[in-house]
Each structure stands twice: as C-alpha cells, then as structure tokens.
Amino acid sequence: MTKLGNSLTLLTNGLRYLKRGDLSGLLRRLKWYARERSNIKVRRLLAKENGAVWGVLCTPHTEFIARAISGRLFENGIGSEVIIGEIDQFDHDFYVVLCPQMFKQLPPANRRAVFQLEQSVSSRWFNKNYIRILNDSFAVLEYSLQNVSFLETKKVSYPKVHYLPIGAVALDEFEGNGLSKKYDFVFYGDSLSSERRRRFLEQLQKKYNVKICKNIFGEEMYEIIRQAKAVINIHYYEGALLETPRICECISLGVPVLSESTIDQYDYPELEGAVKFFDEGSVDRMMQAAAELLDDVEAYRASTTDAALLSAKRFNFMFDRFLAAIGAVPADAILKSPIYLSAESDFFVLSLPETIERRRAIEFNRPDNSVVFDGVRNALGWIGCGSSFNILARHALSRNQERMLVIEDDVLLPPDFNEAVVEILDYLLGRREPWDIFSGLMADVHPDASVVSVDFVNGRKYVTIDKMTSTVFNIYNRSALKILSDWDPTDTDALNNTIDRYIEKKDNLRVVVSVPFIVGHKEDATSTLWGFENVRYAPMIAEAQRKIEALAQDWCDLNK
C-alpha cells in the first residue's frame, strides 16, 4: 500500500471514531500506530542484508537458556555470542538479556529484548525500576502464562510481551552419557535461605542418597546431574510456579524430575512422563512419590527422552514465532517450522497466549476434541493471522487430513455448540454437491455473491454461496486447505491479501453457511489485528446475516 493510501486509511478510521464519539478508542488507536512507527527502525536493523549479530547476555544460572537461544538463532541463520556476566560495551546489533535486573548496565532499550524469568508469586523483584526496564525494552520474553497475566496488571502487556516457555535442548552436548548412577537424587539451587526446602531435603536424605549442590554451574553441574537417578525439585516459595528452567535442563540430560505440584503445571503438557509430581507442601507425598519413581526409574528415563524432544520442539517453534513477530526473519520463514501442538487434532482454537484474558476464556469453554494453537505473530497483525491459517493448513495436508475446523478465541459459542458441530459435519459429509468451506459466521457479504443452493435439514437452513468473508469459525474442506496453504505472507496489500479476502477472490468457491449463524462474536474483546474494539463488527455481522437471508429467499422464490 502507498504512503498516500496509508494516510487516507488512517484519516478514514480516525473520522469513524470521532463520528461515534469514541475519543478514548481514537487515542488507543493513535498510540497503537505510534508504537508501530517506533518499531520500524529496529525491524529494519534486524532484517539487514549483511546479517545482524546478536549478543545473548546471561547470568551463570541461566546459561542453559542462553545456549538454547543461541542455538535457535544459528538455525535461523543469525550469528550470536553468549556472554556470561557484565560487559561495558554493547557492540552487537541486538541483545537478548536474561534476568535483566541482575545487571548494572544494560544494552540500549531499543536494541534489547529482555527475558523475564522471575516468579510473580514473589513481589521482591517487581519494583518500579524493574517494571521500567521491562516497559522500556523493545520486547519482553516471558516463560509463564501466570506471569503474562500478572505483568498485564503492571501495564507490561501485548504486543510488547512474547510468550516463550522454556524448553529442553536436543543437542549432543546436553545428552546423557550413560554414567553410572552415584546418587538417588540431586538437588541444585538455594537451599540455605529456604526453610521449606531444607525440611523436605532433610527428610529425603534419611532414606536416600541425596546430593545437594550450591553455586555449581555449567558442565560441572551437568556431570553431577548425569550421575543421578532423578533430580528433586522443591519450591522456594509456597504457591510457586513450575521451575521449568531447572526441569528442562535436567530432562535435556535424560534425567527425570520429582517435583512439587504447581498451579501452572498443566500449562506444560509436553513434560508428561518426565516429571512425577507430588502434592505441594506434603513431605509424606514426596516420600511416596520418590519410592514410586525409583521403583520404575527406567520407564521414567525412557519417557524423559520423548518429553525432551517434544519440549525442544515447543521451544523451537515459539522462539521462531518470536523472531517472526519482531521481523528478525522473513514473514514466510516461520511457515517452514514444525508447529507444536499439545495433541493431534483436526480442530484448532487459534489464540495468542499473550492476550491472556482471551486465552483463559476460550480454554475454559474449549469445544470437545479441539486443541489450542499459539497463533503466529507479525508486526502486521493480519499477516500473523494469515500465517496461522497457512501453517495449520500445511500441517493438516502433511497428515493427509480431509478437513480442518478452526475457531478464533473471540468467538462466542452457543451452549449446544458441540452437538451443532456433529450435526453440521453429518450434513456436509452427506451432501452430494461439492463444498469448500463451511462458515459459522460472516462479517460481510461480497456485493457479487450469489446463492448456489438452499437446503433445509433438521431444522437448519444451509445456504451455499460463492463468496465468503470472516474466519471466526470455519470448517475447511481439503480443497480449501490447498488454497490456504498457497497464501503468500510476503504480499502486504491489506486491501486484497487478508486471509479472508484472499479466499474470497477465488473463483467457483462453494461456501456453506447456516442462517441464523452458528456462532457469535465477543463484542468486549479487542481486535489483535487492527487495534479496535470488536463492537464495531456487531452491525456488520447483523447486516451480513440479513443479506444472506434475503439472497436465500430470492433463490427459493425463483426455484419453487
């Protein structure tokens, strides 16, 4: 789009806000555009032709994560250097800083992404200075969904925040080496200043050979871990979040973990089989779980290998997702990455974990047999949306799936949605005429749209038309999957290449829509693509339904 086109679009959108008296909405929109302009310079730097070289700045106890980041940068063709401890000069093009509050000097704010690794259950780190560091930085990486929610209360939120769960590292240097096991359990971390940790460890030592390590890092620590049957993980705080850096470090070495349970352990399904949990705060449950783990330790070690591979896959995809979001790699690079899913399915919930309220709401009402997919991000939100559908379609085709169901996380589901999906699929698979897409809601109807057929089945009216707009809830047949997989994320023409407009332009489409629409659209959500409130869509959706009903009635009148 030309600069003049951009300016006219901004002016038109601004007048819409003023026309309806939404001054606060206009201010939010202007702030959104200002932030985008300020980030353009950094994105150009990251994408420079001769290649940017990154520095990964870390403390000794986070070196494992730094090495994982450096390894993934290498896989994406980006040079990097891992730096442990303080430095005086910042000569790299860009930096990732782990635990930024631990450094006296930081790289320039517009040349750093900071990795926030503290637990929000303790407020000791989250003072005004630390929040300022986070907010001033170009980007904030966050490993915990619980922390994403907490940071939002501190005004550190999407789009600055990028969710990056810690993962295992599938590299030779981190593999177990078959050393004989000298210890039943190893504990490493601060046990001296935590009374609760000491209490658990003292009890465990009464029955088992437990090695306690303090201020040991890197290869020296790995050598000890390799000689343990398992690692014991005890929380420093009551109600702590899962210590995923420690757990992923251990399973990368092929060593299972015995851990206190946490409120967020279910956010990490990839760790299943590698971590045995016991009730938080219960020494008795720990002793019982320890005996069970050691009695079946070989099975746990085998499961740990599988879990480590899955954990590494999740980290790799989510880090590539971050690189795509900030423009460090081309928009189509992410489409070549294997996606992470907690389970295989042909029914996906498309959601951004950084928009945490929307994520939690859809998780609470997630339809049967559906799996949440962490949507691709891009500086242009609609490019990220299109990339998400493209990569899901590629995944479905690679598995020879015949169709794919997708709902977006701002969908409003009726109470009988699960039953309705079964009924709709029965109709679609049983109809004689070909179809490409079933649309559960449309926000617009193309002026040239025409009706192909109208069916009345089990009290529902199914209207088949040759155009579509909207991706809130759709079922894509194999023919549509091929169309989605050919979408080009490098075409930045927002008037023609948004994913729904791209599909709409295809000839001879057969789009089935049920009227009234099957689903609704949450008006209290904010669009992650365009930065305005979804309430703007409500009259558009109502008008789209009215038009389809009128077109269907005209068709019925002509075909009596």
N, C-alpha and C positions, 0 to 999 in steps of 0.2 A: 504494500500500500504506500502511496506517495505521502510526503510530509503534509501537502495540502489536504489529502484525504484524511490523514490522521487528525489534522486540526479541525476539519469540518465535523468529523465524528465526535471529537471532544466537545465542540460547541453544541452540537445537537443533543448529546447526552446531558450536558450541563443545563440546557434550557428545559429538558424534561423534568429534572429535579426542581428547578425554580417554579415551573408551571404547577406542580402539585404541592409546592410549599415545603419541600423536604430539604431544608438548609443543612441539617446535620448529615443527611445522606450525601449531599453535594460535597461537603467538607471531607467526609471519609473518602469519597471518590477522588478528589483532588490530591489528598495525601497519598492514596494508592499510586496515582500517576507520578507524583514527585519521587516516591521511593523507587519506582521502576526506572526513571531517568537517572537517578543517582547510582544505580547498579549497572548501567550500560557500560560505563568505562571499565569497571572491573571485569565484566564478562568478556569484553574485547581483549583485555590483557590475558585472561586465562586461555583464550582461544587463538592467541597469536601464532603466526605461521611457523616461527622457528622454535616453538615449544616453550611452555613455561616450566620452570624448575621449582618444585615445592620444598619447603622445609617442614618436617614433622617434629614439633617441639614437645618433649615429654619429660616426665619425672621417672626415676628408676622403676617405681612400682607400676607404671603404665607402659613400659617399653613393649610389652606383648601387643598391646592395641596399636601402638605406633608402627610396629613391624607389619601388622596386618594391613594398616592403611597404606604404608609404603608399597607393600606387595601388590595391592589392588591398583594403586597409581601406575605401577610398572605395567600391569596387564592392560591398562588403558593408554599406554604409550606416553605417560607423563613421568619425567625424571623427578626423583625426590631424594632427600637426605634425612635420616633420623638423627635428631640431636637430643641428647640426654642432658638436661640441666640448663643453666643460664647461659646466654650469649649476649654480647654487647652490640653487635652489628647485625642488621637484618637485610642480607644481600639477596635472598631468594625472591622469586617473583610473588609467591604466595605461601601462606603458612596454615597448617592445622596445629592448634595449640591444645594439648590435653591438660586438663586441670589448670586453667589459666590463672586461678587465684594463687597458685603456688609460685608464680614467677614475679620477680621485682620489676622486670622490664618485659614489655610485650611488643610484638610487631605492630606496625601501623594498623589502625582499626579496619581500614578498607582493604587491607591485604591479609586478613586473617579470618579463618573460621575457628571457633573455639569449641572444644568438645567438653560439655558439661557432664562431669562424672560423679558429682556428689548426690547424696540421697536427700530428697525433700522432707523425709521424716525428721531430719535434724536441721534446725534453722541456723546453726552456728556459722555456716559459710555464706548464707544468703543475705548478706548485709547490703547496704546501699552501694558500696563500691563494687561488689561482685555483680550485682544487677546492672550497674552502669557498664561494666566490662562486657557483659553479655549483650546488652542493647546496642552498644557502640560498634560491635563487631559486624563484619559483613554477613556472617552466618553463624548459627548456633547448632551444633550437633547434640542430640540428646538420646541417651540409650534407653530410657524408661518412659512408657506411656503415663505412668503415675506422675513422673516429673514433668512431662509435657503439660498435663493438667495443672500442676502446681505453678509452673512458670507462667502460664496464661494469667493467673491471678496477679502476677508481678509485671504484667504488660510485656512479657517476652513471649511472643507467640508467632503463629503462621502469618506471613510466609518466611520470616527470619529463621524459625526453628525447623530443623530437619531431623526426622526420627531415624536413628541408626542404632538398632540393637547390636550389642557386642556379639561377635561370632567366633567360632573356632577357626583355626588356621590349618588348612590342609597342605602343609609344606613339609618337606623331608626333615628340616631341622627341628620340627616340633613333634615328629613321630616317636612313639615309644621304641626302645631299643632292646627289649627282651631281657633287661637286667633282672637279676634275682630280687625277690621282694624282702627287704630288710625290715620293713615296718608294716603294721596293720593299717595305721592311719598316719597321715601327715597333716598338721595344721600350720598355715603360714599367715602372718598378719599380726596385728597388735593385740596381744592377749594381756599385757601388763596393766593397761589402763581400763580394761573392761572386766568388771567383777563377774558379769554373767558368763562371759567366755571362760574365765578361769574355773568357774563352778562346773560347767559342762566338761571341760577338758580333764579336770581332776578326777571326775567320776569315770570318764572313758579310760584314763590311764590305770585305773585299778584293775581292769580286766585285759586291756590290750596294750600292745607296744605302739605308743604314740610319739611321733617325732614333732616337736614344736619348734618352728623356725621364726626368727625375728631378724629383720634388716638383712635378709638374704634375697638377692635378685638375679635375674638373668639365668645363664647357663648353670650356675651353681645351684640355684633353686630347682631348675628343671631336672638336674641329676638326682636330687633328693626325691622329687615327686615321682620320677620313673621307678624308684625303688619302693614305692608304697603300693599296697593293695588298693587303697582308696584314700581320698582326701576328705577331711571333715570340715564342714563349713558352719560356723556359729556366728550369729548376727552380733554386731557391736551394740545395736540398739534393739529395744523392744519394738515390734511392728516394722522391722526393717524391710527394705525392698531386696529382691534377689541379687546376690553379689555375682552378676553374670561375668564380669571380667575374670574373676578367680575361677569360676566354674568352666568357662570356655578355655582358659589357659590349661586347665587340668585335662579336659576331655581331648584337647588337641594332642596331648601326650599319651592318650589312650588309657587314662586313669579315671575311673568313675568317682562320683562325689556323693557323700552322705551330707544332707543339708537340712537345716530347719526350714519349715514351710514358710511361705510368704503370701501376702495378699495378691501379688502380681505374678506368681509362678505360672499361671495359665496363659500369660502373655508370651510364653516361650515353649510352645508345643514341640519344637524341634529338639528339645533336651530330653524328651521322654525316653526312658530306658538307660540314660546315662547318669541320672540323678535320682537318688532314693530320698524322699522327703519324710520327715517325722514332724509331729505336732510341735509348733513353736512353744518354747518355754518348758518343754517336758523332758527331763533327764531320763525318766523311765522309758519313754517312747524312743529316745535316742539309742539307749542300750539295746532295746528290742530290734530296732531297725539295723543297728550295727551288726548284730548277730545274723540277721537275715541276709544282709548284703554279703558278708564274708562267707556264709554257707553257700552262696550262689555266685561267687565273685567272677568266675569265668564267663558266665552268661552275661553279667553286667559289663564285663570288658568287651565282649562281642557287640553288645548293644551300643556301647560307648563309641565304637568306631563308626557305626551307622549314624548316630546322633551328631558326631563331629562333622561328618560330611554334609549333613543337612544344615547344621548350624553355619558352616562355612558358606554354603550356597545362599543362605538367607543374608548373611553379611555382605557377600559379594554383590548380590542384586541391589540391596539397599544402599551400598556405597556408590555403585554405578548410578543409581537413581539420584543420589545427591549431586554427583558430577554433572548429570544431565540437567538438573534443576538450576545449577548456577552457571551453566554454559561452558564448563570446562571441557566437555566433549561435544561433538555434533549431536543434533537432536535425534538422528537416526541410529546413533551408536548404542543406545540403551535397548533398541529392538533386537540386538544380537545377543543380549544377555539371557541366560536361562532364568525364568521367573521363579520366585519362591511362593509356594502355596502350602498351607498347613495340612491340606489333604487334597486328593484329586477329586475333581468335580466338573460338571458342565454348567454349573450355576454359580455365578460370581456376584459378590457385593463389591462394587467399586467405591473405594473410600480412601481419603487421605488421613493417615493416622495423626497428622499434625493438627487437623481440625477436630480436636479431641471430643467435643460435645457431640458432634455429628457421628463420630466413630462409636462412642459409647451407646448412643441412642439406637443405632442400627444393629449393634451387637446384641442389645437387649431384645430386639424384635427380629432377629435374623431368621429368614424363612428356612424351612426344612431343606436339608441337603445342600445348602449354599455354603460357600467359602469366601471369606473376606480377602480381597486383593488390594495391596497397598498401591494405589494408583501412581502412575508415572507423573513427575512434576517437570515443569518447564517455566521459564520466565514469562512466556505467553501461556496463560492457563489453558486456553483451548488447544494448544499444541500438546500439552501434557494429557489432556482428556483424550484427544485423538490417538496419541501414542499408547494410552492404556487399552483402548479398544483394539488397536492394531496388534499389540503384543499378546493380548488374550486370544485373539483370532488365530494368530500364528501358533500359539500353544495348542489350541483346540485342533487345528488342522494337523499338527505334528503327531497328535494322538489319534488321528482318524475319527474324531468325533463328528457326528452328523449335525449337531446343533449346539447352540450356546445361549444360556439365559444370563442376562445382566440387569441388575438394578443398581441405581446410584444411591448414595447414602442420604440424599434429601427427598427420597421417595416417601410418600405417605401410603402405608399399606392398609387395606381393609382387614377386618378380623378374619374373614374367610379366605385370605389370600392363598394359603397352601392348597385348599380344596379347589380354588379357582384355577390355579396353575395346572393341576391334574386334568381338570375339565377342558381347559384350553388346548393342552397338548393332545388330548384324545381327539379333539376336533381337528387340529392341524394335521396330525398323522393319519387321520382317516379321510380327509378331503381328497377329492380326485384331481382338483386343479392345483398347479404348482404354486408355491408361495416362497417368498424370500425372507420376509420379516414379519413378526407379529409385534405390534406396538401397543403397549398398555396405556399410553398417554401421548397426546400430541400438543405441542405448544403453538403450532402454526400449521396452516394448510396452504400448500402452494396454489397460486391462482389458476394454474393449468391442470391441477389434479382432477382426475376423473375416476368414476366408480367402475370397477370391473365386474363385481358381483356382490350380492347381498344374501346372507344365509341367516335363518333363524333356527338355532339349535339349543335345546334345553333351556329355553327362556332367554338366551343371549342373542343379540343381533351382531353378526360379524360382517363388517363391510370391508371389501377388498378394493384398495385404490392403488394408483400407480406412482404416488409420491409419499414422502414421509419427512417429518422433522421432529426431533426430540429423542433422547436416549435415556430417559428416566427409568423406564422398564421396557425392555425389548427381548424378544426371542429371535435369534438369528439362525436361519437355516444354512446348510453348507454353502449354498450359492452366495449368501450374504457374507459368510466368513471369508470367502475368497476376495470379495470386494473390500472388506475391512483390512485384510492383510496387504492389499496393494496401496493403501493410503500413504501419502508422502509427507512426513513431518517437516521436510525442508521447504515446503511451499507455505509461506507465511501470509498468504492472502486470506484475511479473516472473513471477507465477504463471500468467498467461494469454497474455502477448504476446511472450515469447521467440519467435524466428522459427520454431523447430520446433513449439512448442506452438500458435502461431498457425495453422500449416498443418494440424496435427493436428485442429483443431476443424472444418475444412471438411467438408461433407457429400459423400458419394459419391466420395471420393478413391479412386484406383487406384494403389497403391504396390507396385511390383515389387521384391522383394528376393531375392537369391541366397543360399542357405544350403548350405554354410558361407558366412559373409560374405566379400566380395571383399577387403576391406582390414582392417587393424587400427588400433590407436590407441596412440601412443607414450606409455608409462607414465612415462617420465622427464621429460616436459615438464610445465610448469606452466600451468594454465588462465589465459588472459589475460582471461577473462570473470568468473571467480569467485575467483581468487587461491588456489586449492588445487592439489595435485598430481594429475595425470591418473590416477595409480594407483587413485584412488577409483573410476574408471569401469570398471576391468577386470572386477570381479564383476558389474556391471550389464550389461555387454556380453555376457558369457557366459550370463547368465540370459536376456537378450533372445533370443539365438540358440536357446537351449533351448526357450523358449516358442513361437517361430515354428515350429521343427521339430515340436513337439508339435501345434500347431494344423494344420500341413500334413498330418501323419499322420492326424489325426482327419478332415480333409476327404477325404483319399484313401480312408479306410476307408468313409466314407459315400457315396462316388461310384465305387465299384468297378464 
